[in-house]
Amino acid sequence: MNKRTKRLLVGITALGVGGLGAVGAFILKKREPRAAKKRGGQATEVGDVWARPGMRVIFRAELMPGRDSSERIFRVASVLPSGRVTLEGFAGEHMQKEFEALR
């Protein structure tokens, strides 16, 4: 049973069928996440992001064995809506798990 169905059933049992109209609309109302705000018709994320364009990131040593730390440093070209990044001079999209944590 999905979340909206559970809310509806709880609303029905708690308030009875008579009060379902206004309360049901309130229970089933979809809300946007607090971190998202609309600007010009597009939802933009506000808050913490793990990478920003121009930031340097270091690949984990397990992903590039035999390379020194200085050879595993790349610059972020862009951050995609999915949270992945594209890098300058390195092909593909990459996730946060592929990089070393900040020190």
Secondary structure as GFF3:
##gff-version 3
##sequence-region A 1 103
A	DSSP	alpha_helix	3	15	.	.	.	ID=ss1
A	DSSP	alpha_helix	20	28	.	.	.	ID=ss2
A	DSSP	beta_strand	36	39	.	.	.	ID=ss3
A	DSSP	beta_strand	42	45	.	.	.	ID=ss4
A	DSSP	beta_strand	56	58	.	.	.	ID=ss5
A	DSSP	three_ten_helix	69	72	.	.	.	ID=ss6
A	DSSP	beta_strand	73	79	.	.	.	ID=ss7
A	DSSP	beta_strand	85	87	.	.	.	ID=ss8
A	DSSP	beta_strand	90	94	.	.	.	ID=ss9
A	DSSP	three_ten_helix	96	98	.	.	.	ID=ss10
###
